[in-house]
Amino acid sequence: MGDMLALAVGNLLSPIILFFVLGFAAAFARSDLSIPEAVAKGLSLYLLFAIGFKGGASVADHGIDATLLFSLGAGVILSFAMPLIAFALLRAMSGLSVMDAAAVAGHYGSISIVTFVAASSVLQSAGLQAEGYMVAVAAVMEAPAILSALWIIARFGNSSAQMESGLIREILLNGSIVLLVGSFLIGWITGQDGLDMIAPFIVAPFQGVLCLFLLDMGLVAGRGLREARSVLRPGVFLFGILMPPIGASLGLGFGLLLGLSPGGVVLLMTLAASASYIAVPAAMRVALPEANPSIYLTLSLGVTFPFNLTLGIPLYLAVVRALTGA
């Protein structure tokens, strides 16, 4: 318990978390601090490019094996299954409508790539390595949750919401997914030689860019939570705290079953515990326009995202260390 507490405190005092806290506090204090939208988008593109490329180069060095393929399958299964668990919990705990509960549930089967990047940074600080192909696992977990949310509506809802002809294409061609997967493939094709060529751009500056991006995320999360407190009834808020450990537990089981490295298990736990705030909200606006975005955006970005950054990731790492002795 003491080691877990020390790890949590150490993570809270890391620059990336403190910059998130700075942005969060500035938003609640109604400071005029802001990062221009174009700059924030550029930071996001940089992080996706860097993590994708490094992951692809790592896979080129590692090679394709059965564990990689089974890990991809596990990611798809988790992404399909998590919304079903989230929907059942929300209906029991919050009293949300079927429409709103399904929209929220879709966010909790998909992933937050920034939470994944933050966990990767924590692993690096802890001296642990993870399989490079975990980036590919993150990519395949984006879309299945959206399909699960739409199935929930078709099965339990009264809405006539349907899978529009262009929605699948919009999901698969979402800019975040395209850049992440594309960078991964380029890194895989070019391998270590390609990584060495651009290492000064994507290795050394990475932590600083991540700090600036999390400052912006803190501002966005703080403003969203401040402005949407009326929709966060106790049951809804509690769901946003309870769902990450549930997802992480499933990720832990799959990771240990697959024989992933301790770092890989932590990343799979983090992916299963996170909630999307980019790809899924965009899809929900098209597929479920009747759902209330204040609920699903505030939960994913204002509750679950800060929980994972400050408490969740240290907890997941401590659990894996206790089980594996890493």
Number of C-alpha atoms within 10 A of each C-alpha: 7 7 11 17 14 13 20 20 14 13 20 17 13 14 16 24 21 18 22 27 21 17 26 26 17 19 23 17 12 12 11 8 12 14 16 10 10 9 13 18 12 14 20 19 15 19 22 24 21 24 23 28 31 26 28 30 27 22 26 19 13 13 11 11 9 9 13 21 13 14 22 21 15 20 28 22 16 23 30 23 17 26 28 21 16 25 23 13 19 25 17 11 15 17 14 18 13 19 23 21 27 31 34 32 28 34 31 36 35 34 29 25 27 21 23 27 20 22 25 22 17 22 21 13 11 12 10 17 13 20 18 23 28 26 25 21 22 25 24 22 25 30 24 22 28 30 15 22 29 21 17 21 21 15 10 11 15 10 13 9 17 13 15 10 8 9 15 15 10 14 20 16 12 18 14 20 20 15 20 25 23 17 22 28 20 18 26 24 16 16 20 18 12 16 22 14 10 12 15 11 13 19 14 10 11 17 17 11 18 24 20 20 26 28 26 26 24 28 26 21 27 27 21 21 22 17 13 15 14 10 16 18 13 10 16 22 20 17 18 26 18 15 23 23 20 17 26 25 19 16 25 25 13 20 23 16 10 16 12 20 18 25 26 25 27 31 33 31 30 33 31 31 32 31 34 27 23 20 22 27 21 13 20 24 14 16 19 23 13 14 19 17 17 16 23 29 24 28 29 24 25 27 23 25 27 22 18 24 25 20 16 24 28 24 19 26 26 22 17 21 16 12 10 11 9 13
